[in-house]
């Protein structure tokens, strides 16, 4: 799976380099075997953000993209959408993606994070619960959005974020992006049409295998 993620990320036009950060020697060996770049990190990191910050601290870069290793179907065009705001707005510190929910089953699935966005395109809140709550459906349902768990940061923002203690909302929802919001770091949210699929359960893994087999045979 890590090779699928690596090769898809490497196909993004806006990236200058791709590095796998891991504390697992088995993963590092696998990445080395298929010709990828890898950095071994400490095994004590509580989050992927902390692991990424360890690697970035010694690098001379401006913008850093964080792609989880459980995203084997990530579309390279989604990554290009993620980093585009940094080129046009020097005030943007952090970005992420979302898409409109089409399947009603996603709304109540706690493995699918929902997001609400303000009129300026910045995230207001992320939750595993259905948001927003519609008290009176007669007024019509607002768009419901699924968060796509990709992030890009200014290097300085990432290092500050990793230095902050976990926050109450972050702990309650088990969503590390809430640490940024609780500390006043605004997250620019970009709507994408590109599908993504995280592997969170054995059933997810089997579904990804079927999808990859279908793509390979088509």
C-alpha positions as CSV (number, residue, x, y, z in Angstrom):
1,X,0.0,0.0,0.0
2,X,2.8,2.4,0.8
3,X,4.2,2.1,-2.7
4,X,0.8,3.0,-4.2
5,X,0.7,6.1,-2.0
6,X,4.2,7.1,-2.8
7,X,3.9,6.8,-6.6
8,X,0.6,8.7,-6.7
9,X,2.0,11.5,-4.6
10,X,5.1,11.7,-6.7
11,X,2.9,12.3,-9.8
12,X,1.6,15.6,-8.4
13,X,3.1,18.4,-10.5
14,X,3.6,20.9,-7.7
15,X,5.9,18.8,-5.5
16,X,9.7,18.9,-5.7
17,X,10.3,15.9,-3.5
18,X,8.5,13.0,-1.7
19,X,9.8,11.4,1.5
20,X,8.3,8.7,3.6
21,X,8.6,9.4,7.4
22,X,8.3,6.2,9.5
23,X,9.6,4.6,12.7
24,X,9.1,1.1,11.3
25,X,12.2,-0.5,9.8
26,X,10.0,-2.8,7.7
27,X,8.3,0.1,6.0
28,X,11.6,1.9,5.5
29,X,13.1,-1.3,3.9
30,X,10.1,-1.6,1.6
31,X,10.4,2.0,0.5
32,X,14.1,1.6,-0.1
33,X,13.5,-1.5,-2.2
34,X,11.1,0.2,-4.7
35,X,13.5,3.2,-5.0
36,X,11.7,5.7,-2.8
37,X,13.2,8.2,-0.3
38,X,12.6,7.4,3.4
39,X,13.6,9.0,6.8
40,X,13.5,7.0,10.0
41,X,12.1,9.0,12.9
42,X,11.6,8.5,16.6
43,X,9.1,5.9,17.7
44,X,7.7,8.2,20.5
45,X,5.7,10.5,18.3
46,X,2.0,10.7,19.3
47,X,0.8,12.0,15.9
48,X,1.7,12.1,12.3
49,X,2.1,15.9,12.6
50,X,4.8,15.4,15.2
51,X,6.6,12.9,13.0
52,X,6.5,15.2,10.0
53,X,7.8,18.1,12.1
54,X,10.9,16.0,13.1
55,X,11.8,15.5,9.4
56,X,11.0,19.1,8.3
57,X,13.0,20.7,11.1
58,X,16.2,19.9,9.3
59,X,15.0,20.9,5.8
60,X,15.1,24.2,4.0
61,X,11.5,24.3,2.6
62,X,8.6,26.7,2.5
63,X,5.5,24.5,2.1
64,X,5.1,20.9,3.4
65,X,2.4,18.4,2.4
66,X,1.3,15.7,4.8
67,X,-0.2,12.6,3.1
68,X,-1.1,9.6,5.3
69,X,0.2,6.2,4.3
70,X,-3.4,4.9,4.3
71,X,-4.4,6.8,1.2
72,X,-3.6,4.4,-1.7
73,X,-6.2,6.0,-4.0
74,X,-5.1,9.6,-3.6
75,X,-5.4,11.6,-6.8
76,X,-2.2,13.6,-7.6
77,X,-4.5,16.5,-8.8
78,X,-6.0,16.7,-5.3
79,X,-2.5,17.5,-4.0
80,X,-2.0,20.2,-6.6
81,X,-5.3,21.7,-5.5
82,X,-4.1,21.5,-1.8
83,X,-0.9,23.5,-2.4
84,X,-2.3,26.0,-4.9
85,X,-3.4,28.7,-2.4
86,X,0.2,29.1,-1.1
87,X,1.3,30.4,-4.5
88,X,-1.4,33.2,-4.6
89,X,-1.9,34.2,-0.9
90,X,1.2,34.7,1.4
91,X,-1.1,34.8,4.4
92,X,-2.3,31.2,4.0
93,X,-0.6,29.1,6.7
94,X,-2.4,25.7,6.4
95,X,-4.7,24.1,3.9
96,X,-6.9,21.0,3.6
97,X,-9.5,19.5,1.3
98,X,-13.2,18.6,1.5
99,X,-15.9,17.3,-0.8
100,X,-19.7,17.3,-0.7
101,X,-21.3,14.3,0.9
102,X,-23.5,12.4,-1.6
103,X,-24.0,9.1,0.3
104,X,-26.3,9.6,3.4
105,X,-24.5,6.7,5.1
106,X,-21.4,8.8,5.4
107,X,-23.2,11.4,7.6
108,X,-23.4,9.1,10.7
109,X,-20.2,7.2,10.2
110,X,-17.7,8.3,12.9
111,X,-14.8,7.1,10.7
112,X,-15.7,9.9,8.3
113,X,-14.8,13.3,9.5
114,X,-17.2,16.1,8.6
115,X,-16.3,19.8,8.3
116,X,-18.1,23.1,8.2
117,X,-16.6,26.1,6.3
118,X,-17.1,29.8,6.6
119,X,-17.8,32.1,3.7
120,X,-14.1,32.9,3.3
121,X,-13.3,29.3,2.7
122,X,-11.8,28.6,6.1
123,X,-12.7,25.6,8.3
124,X,-14.9,26.5,11.3
125,X,-14.9,23.0,12.9
126,X,-14.3,19.3,12.2
127,X,-16.2,16.5,13.8
128,X,-16.9,12.8,13.7
129,X,-20.5,13.6,14.4
130,X,-23.0,14.9,11.8
131,X,-22.5,18.7,11.4
132,X,-24.3,21.0,11.1
133,X,-27.3,19.9,13.1
134,X,-30.5,20.9,11.3
135,X,-33.1,21.7,13.8
136,X,-35.9,22.4,11.4
137,X,-35.5,20.5,8.0
138,X,-38.4,22.6,6.6
139,X,-35.8,25.4,6.1
140,X,-33.8,23.2,3.8
141,X,-30.6,21.3,4.3
142,X,-27.3,23.1,3.9
143,X,-24.5,21.3,2.0
144,X,-22.8,18.6,4.1
145,X,-19.1,18.1,3.6
146,X,-16.7,15.3,4.2
147,X,-13.2,16.2,5.2
148,X,-10.4,14.8,3.1
149,X,-7.5,14.2,5.4
150,X,-4.7,15.9,3.5
151,X,-2.8,18.9,4.8
152,X,-0.3,21.4,3.6
153,X,1.5,23.8,5.9
154,X,4.0,26.6,5.9
155,X,7.1,25.1,7.5
156,X,7.0,27.6,10.3
157,X,3.3,26.8,11.0
158,X,4.0,23.1,11.1
159,X,6.8,23.5,13.6
160,X,4.7,25.7,15.9
161,X,1.8,23.3,15.7
162,X,3.9,20.3,16.6
163,X,5.3,22.2,19.6
164,X,1.8,22.8,21.1
165,X,0.2,20.5,23.6
166,X,-2.9,18.5,22.6
167,X,-6.1,20.4,23.2
168,X,-9.4,19.4,24.8
169,X,-11.4,19.3,21.5
170,X,-8.5,17.4,19.8
171,X,-8.6,14.8,22.6
172,X,-12.4,14.5,22.5
173,X,-12.7,14.0,18.8
174,X,-9.3,12.3,18.2
175,X,-8.7,14.8,15.4
176,X,-5.4,16.6,15.5
177,X,-6.4,19.4,13.1
178,X,-8.6,20.7,16.0
179,X,-5.4,21.7,17.8
180,X,-4.7,24.2,15.0
181,X,-8.2,25.7,15.3
182,X,-8.1,25.9,19.1
183,X,-4.8,27.8,18.9
184,X,-6.1,30.2,16.3
185,X,-4.4,28.8,13.3
186,X,-6.8,29.2,10.4
187,X,-7.1,26.3,7.9
188,X,-8.0,27.2,4.3
189,X,-10.4,24.5,3.1
190,X,-10.6,23.8,-0.7
191,X,-13.5,21.8,-2.2
192,X,-12.3,19.0,-4.5
193,X,-14.1,16.7,-6.8
194,X,-11.4,14.1,-6.5
195,X,-12.4,11.1,-4.5
196,X,-10.3,9.7,-1.7
197,X,-10.5,6.6,0.4
198,X,-8.8,6.0,3.7
199,X,-8.0,2.5,5.0
200,X,-9.3,2.5,8.5
201,X,-10.6,-1.1,8.8
202,X,-10.0,-4.6,7.3
203,X,-13.1,-4.0,5.2
204,X,-11.7,-0.8,3.9
205,X,-8.5,-2.6,2.8
206,X,-10.5,-5.3,0.9
207,X,-12.5,-2.5,-0.8
208,X,-9.3,-0.8,-1.9
209,X,-7.9,-4.0,-3.2
210,X,-11.0,-4.5,-5.3
211,X,-10.8,-1.0,-6.6
212,X,-7.1,-1.3,-7.5
213,X,-7.7,-4.6,-9.3
214,X,-10.5,-2.9,-11.3
215,X,-8.3,0.0,-12.2
216,X,-5.5,-2.3,-13.3
217,X,-7.7,-4.5,-15.5
218,X,-9.5,-1.6,-17.1
